[in-house]
């Protein structure tokens, strides 16, 4: 039981490049979330999903897209990366609205 | 505003109890109070949650004020491994969990 895993662990992008971050969970959770965390700050919700095939916007959705084609996977896409998107990205999943289990994070640097 | 208010930092001695306060004065009747902690270079980790009654688990205890406008996370015996940022979160209706800056706990040996 790996819990929540994230790929890649670290990535450097140039401004304007695109990339996809992958989150996978093996706990059969319905709910999945993408957050970003900037230095010295708490986490901010980007997008979330309440089930396979559904997605919704969180607190800071601009510049990001998501897809949940399979229940166990939640993808976060950056179509045209900007330096302001330099951050640590955390994925989380939960079996209910009350508790979330987080992955180890992806560190993204946009030059 | 769904954010909670916590002290920026606290310090404790190893083996002593720690009481981490949180203010959520605008909480509504159906909002849960959650606590997560984040160790350096790791994702947040669930600690405990509650609605009205005090709660205990293997990691900590949660004491909720009778008017629910504040709560306290209690670590009964702090260890060096408990040094982390502790987030108190008001789980409002819907899924928009809002994290504040949290309390950075320092534990001295």
Interface residues (C-beta under 8 A of the other chain):
Chain A: X4 X31 X33 X35 X40 X41 X42 X43 X44 X45 X48 X50 X56 X58 X59 X90 X92 X97 X98 X99 X100 X101 X102 X103 X104 X105
Chain B: X32 X34 X36 X41 X42 X43 X44 X45 X46 X49 X87 X91 X95 X96 X97 X98 X99 X100 X101 X102
